[in-house]
Amino acid sequence: MIRVIKNALYFIFGFVITVALILGIPIAVWWAWDVHNDRRHTLSVNSSTPVFVGNGNGDCGGDSPRLSTVPDGTHLKVRRIIVWKDCATIDVTLPDGQQGHIVYGVGDVSLYPPLSRY
């Protein structure tokens, strides 16, 4: 009786692990590809724009404290672009190495290459 239960548990665990790998690997590859594509972008600041602390976590109104204000003419490396329901946030690396995020639409910035329309 114990052997039957043990074999059944091995089968269930093997099935669960197989399904997790079949679903998890493509999702991880898709996420890595998305991050790779985001990092190809450059953000050009057209007028002074606030940079907020941390990653853009959906605070479209800029509820995070300000890290700094970036002057016009600055080019920033993009780490991640996240499109939320009401806005988009762009995680950037500042020239001094600090990391923060910009709320797209707060300030005047241009993204190169532009975001593709779906």
MODA-V643123 format. One record per helix or strand of 3 or more residues. SS is the DSSP state (alpha for helix, beta for strand). FROM is the first residue (numbers start at 0). TO is the last residue. If there is no record, write none. Layout:
BEGIN
ss=SS from=FROM to=TO
ss=SS from=FROM to=TO
END
This chain:
BEGIN
ss=alpha from=1 to=37
ss=beta from=41 to=44
ss=beta from=48 to=52
ss=beta from=65 to=69
ss=beta from=74 to=82
ss=beta from=87 to=92
ss=beta from=98 to=102
ss=beta from=108 to=111
END
